[in-house]
Amino acid sequence: MKLKAIVSFVLAFLLTNGVISQTPARNIFAGGFLNYSAVSSEREAKSSTIEDRSITKLSVMPAAGIFLNDNLAVGSSLGYTYESQKRTIGSWRPLKQYREENIISINPFVRYYFGDRSAWFFAEASAGLGFGDLIIEVEDERVYDFVTFKLDLFISPGFYYYVKENLCIEAKLGFIGYTRYNEVDDENEFEYFETDFGINLTPGKLYFGIYYHF
């Protein structure tokens, strides 16, 4: 499938960037983010459940970068995002729905740091490209099989703090930017576009990561 070819290309791209190891080791950092959430909800009417829903999300985002000088760094992350949603509607002859999406993304970034070496604020500009697939099932029968594409252009504020000499904890909160999302199902001749431009600095967009500076 196209997704396998995309994953192979991204992995090859990151491996070829191993030339950065020729740079003085103290300037290189590596780490990433890991986010997981599971939410379930029910709606009831007259002691009967009319809707039962569960959503599971997992994001893994390893990253590496290099300092060009004391304040400026460039790098990239390679991400995997999984999201599934199970939904049952009605108590008499309930209707079951299932949705699952998998996305592989590459996110080059540029950061500018403020502060000293023990605790820094930073502003990050990133451009993310994501490719994946989305399936939708009704009563255990697949009704849609999409190829998905996502483009993110973000500016995000962040902060990191050294807990040891080379180990730091990092946090990023939300973004200011633009997102374009596209779903295509060639078999059913269906296409969906969604664009969003704005500011999102809510707690739900707070990400924590761990990085090691060599």
C-alpha positions as CSV (number, residue, x, y, z in Angstrom):
1,M,0.0,0.0,0.0
2,K,1.0,3.6,-0.5
3,L,1.5,4.0,3.3
4,K,4.3,1.4,3.4
5,A,6.2,3.2,0.6
6,I,5.8,6.5,2.5
7,V,7.1,5.0,5.7
8,S,10.1,3.5,3.9
9,F,10.9,6.9,2.3
10,V,10.7,8.8,5.6
11,L,12.9,6.3,7.4
12,A,15.5,6.5,4.6
13,F,15.4,10.3,4.8
14,L,16.1,10.3,8.6
15,L,18.9,7.8,8.3
16,T,20.7,9.8,5.6
17,N,20.7,12.7,7.9
18,G,23.2,10.9,10.1
19,V,25.9,13.2,8.7
20,I,25.0,15.6,11.6
21,S,27.1,13.2,13.8
22,Q,30.1,14.9,12.4
23,T,29.2,18.0,14.3
24,P,30.6,18.5,17.9
25,A,28.6,16.2,20.1
26,R,27.7,18.9,22.6
27,N,25.4,20.6,20.0
28,I,23.1,17.6,19.3
29,F,19.9,16.7,21.1
30,A,17.5,13.8,20.8
31,G,14.3,12.7,22.5
32,G,10.6,13.1,21.8
33,F,7.1,13.1,22.9
34,L,4.6,10.4,23.9
35,N,0.9,11.0,24.4
36,Y,-1.9,8.6,25.2
37,S,-5.5,9.1,26.1
38,A,-8.6,6.9,26.4
39,V,-12.1,8.5,26.9
40,S,-15.4,6.8,27.2
41,S,-18.9,8.3,27.5
42,E,-22.5,7.3,27.7
43,R,-25.9,9.0,27.1
44,E,-29.0,7.7,28.9
45,A,-32.7,8.4,28.6
46,K,-35.2,6.8,31.0
47,S,-32.6,4.4,32.4
48,S,-31.6,3.2,28.9
49,T,-28.3,3.8,27.2
50,I,-28.9,5.6,23.9
51,E,-25.3,6.1,23.0
52,D,-22.0,4.5,24.1
53,R,-18.7,5.9,22.8
54,S,-15.0,5.2,23.5
55,I,-12.1,7.1,21.9
56,T,-8.4,6.0,22.1
57,K,-5.5,8.2,20.9
58,L,-1.8,7.4,20.8
59,S,1.0,9.7,19.5
60,V,4.7,8.8,19.4
61,M,7.0,11.6,18.2
62,P,10.8,10.9,18.4
63,A,12.9,13.9,17.3
64,A,16.5,15.0,16.9
65,G,18.1,18.4,16.3
66,I,21.3,20.4,16.2
67,F,22.3,23.8,17.6
68,L,23.7,26.1,14.9
69,N,24.7,28.6,17.6
70,D,23.8,29.3,21.2
71,N,20.2,30.4,20.4
72,L,19.2,28.8,17.1
73,A,18.5,25.1,16.4
74,V,17.1,23.0,13.6
75,G,15.8,19.5,13.6
76,S,13.0,17.1,12.6
77,S,10.6,14.6,14.2
78,L,9.1,11.5,12.8
79,G,5.7,10.8,14.2
80,Y,3.0,8.1,14.4
81,T,-0.5,8.8,15.4
82,Y,-3.3,6.3,16.0
83,E,-6.9,7.1,16.8
84,S,-9.9,4.7,17.1
85,Q,-13.5,5.4,18.0
86,K,-16.1,2.9,18.8
87,R,-19.7,4.0,18.9
88,T,-23.0,2.2,19.7
89,I,-26.3,4.0,19.1
90,G,-29.6,2.9,20.5
91,S,-30.6,0.3,23.1
92,W,-33.1,-1.7,20.9
93,R,-31.4,-3.1,17.8
94,P,-28.2,-1.0,18.5
95,L,-26.2,0.3,15.6
96,K,-22.4,-0.3,15.9
97,Q,-19.9,2.1,14.2
98,Y,-16.1,1.9,14.2
99,R,-13.5,4.4,12.9
100,E,-9.7,3.9,12.9
101,E,-7.0,6.3,11.6
102,N,-3.2,5.8,11.3
103,I,-0.9,8.6,10.3
104,I,2.9,8.7,9.7
105,S,4.3,12.3,9.7
106,I,7.6,14.1,9.3
107,N,7.9,17.5,11.0
108,P,11.1,19.6,10.3
109,F,11.4,22.5,12.7
110,V,13.4,25.6,13.6
111,R,13.7,26.9,17.2
112,Y,14.9,30.1,18.7
113,Y,15.9,29.9,22.4
114,F,15.7,32.6,25.1
115,G,17.4,32.4,28.6
116,D,20.4,30.6,30.0
117,R,21.6,27.0,29.8
118,S,19.6,25.6,32.7
119,A,16.1,26.7,31.7
120,W,15.1,28.1,28.4
121,F,12.0,29.4,26.7
122,F,11.8,28.8,22.9
123,A,9.7,29.6,19.9
124,E,9.3,26.8,17.4
125,A,8.3,27.1,13.7
126,S,7.4,23.8,12.1
127,A,6.0,22.4,8.9
128,G,4.4,18.9,9.2
129,L,3.5,16.5,6.5
130,G,1.3,13.5,7.3
131,F,0.1,10.5,5.3
132,G,-2.1,7.7,6.4
133,D,-5.3,5.7,6.1
134,L,-8.7,5.9,7.6
135,I,-11.3,3.1,7.7
136,I,-15.0,3.3,8.7
137,E,-17.0,0.3,9.6
138,V,-20.8,-0.1,10.3
139,E,-22.0,-3.3,11.8
140,D,-18.5,-4.9,11.3
141,E,-18.7,-4.2,7.6
142,R,-16.1,-1.8,6.0
143,V,-17.9,1.0,4.2
144,Y,-15.1,3.5,3.6
145,D,-11.4,3.1,3.1
146,F,-9.7,6.5,2.8
147,V,-6.2,7.7,2.0
148,T,-5.5,10.8,4.2
149,F,-3.1,13.7,3.9
150,K,-2.4,16.4,6.5
151,L,-0.4,19.6,6.3
152,D,0.5,21.7,9.5
153,L,2.2,25.1,9.6
154,F,2.7,26.0,13.2
155,I,4.4,28.4,15.6
156,S,4.5,27.0,19.1
157,P,5.8,28.4,22.5
158,G,7.8,26.1,24.6
159,F,10.0,25.7,27.7
160,Y,12.6,23.2,28.9
161,Y,14.4,22.6,32.1
162,Y,17.5,20.6,32.8
163,V,17.0,18.0,35.6
164,K,20.6,16.7,35.1
165,E,23.6,18.0,33.2
166,N,22.5,16.6,29.8
167,L,18.9,15.6,30.5
168,C,16.0,18.0,30.2
169,I,12.2,18.0,30.4
170,E,10.4,19.9,27.7
171,A,6.9,21.3,27.3
172,K,5.1,22.8,24.3
173,L,1.7,24.5,24.5
174,G,-0.6,24.6,21.5
175,F,0.1,26.5,18.3
176,I,-0.6,29.5,16.2
177,G,-1.0,28.4,12.6
178,Y,-2.7,26.6,9.7
179,T,-3.9,23.0,9.2
180,R,-5.2,21.3,6.1
181,Y,-6.7,17.9,6.2
182,N,-7.8,15.8,3.2
183,E,-9.5,12.4,2.9
184,V,-9.8,10.6,-0.5
185,D,-11.7,7.4,-1.3
186,D,-11.2,6.6,-5.0
187,E,-13.4,3.6,-5.0
188,N,-16.5,5.5,-3.8
189,E,-15.5,8.7,-5.5
190,F,-15.6,10.6,-2.2
191,E,-13.3,13.4,-1.1
192,Y,-13.3,15.6,2.0
193,F,-11.3,18.7,2.7
194,E,-10.9,20.6,6.0
195,T,-8.8,23.8,6.7
196,D,-8.3,25.6,9.9
197,F,-6.4,28.7,10.7
198,G,-6.2,30.1,14.2
199,I,-4.8,30.0,17.8
200,N,-5.1,27.0,20.1
201,L,-3.4,27.3,23.5
202,T,-5.7,25.1,25.5
203,P,-4.5,22.6,28.1
204,G,-5.5,19.8,25.8
205,K,-2.7,20.9,23.5
206,L,0.0,20.7,26.2
207,Y,2.8,18.2,25.3
208,F,5.6,17.0,27.5
209,G,8.8,15.4,26.2
210,I,12.2,14.2,27.4
211,Y,15.5,15.1,25.6
212,Y,19.1,14.2,26.0
213,H,21.7,16.8,25.0
214,F,25.0,15.2,23.9
